[in-house]
């Protein structure tokens, strides 16, 4: 579980850095430049540590650079605001693959209730799509405070709540199946 939150923080680090710098300096140019530098530094750091990086890391870097460049050219932070939405859409597409989630759950869950895990995987895809659409809608307003609230409280909180609900549901269903098998 800790790995999931570390990955999420890593994936959205440049957006969080952008937000922090923008709130402190009120400079779109500085915040965007620091966000781009952060994304590049993340990739360089991982490569220097010898870590192989998945496609999504490079895709995220590309988004930060392209959307950051658009932000710098137009002085409009909405381009950077849209980056989490694009990431949500990409993840939603990946999550449409049947059974993707089976490798992320404990073996007892994968063996006992694989059909529920598959349904949960599709539910996660729908959630990511909905959060991406919400992010685009909020980004279109150009309101930094609303965007920050949405990304941290709504998007982050929704994922944490969905994870908690899924964890409890899987535990209850697995326990029920094990009791039924013993009876």
Secondary structure as UniProt FT lines:
FT   HELIX           2..11
FT   HELIX           13..25
FT   HELIX           28..48
FT   TURN            49..50
FT   HELIX           55..74
FT   HELIX           78..81
FT   HELIX           83..94
FT   TURN            95..96
FT   TURN            98..99
FT   HELIX           100..104
FT   HELIX           107..112
FT   HELIX           114..141
FT   HELIX           144..149
FT   HELIX           150..156
FT   HELIX           157..182
//
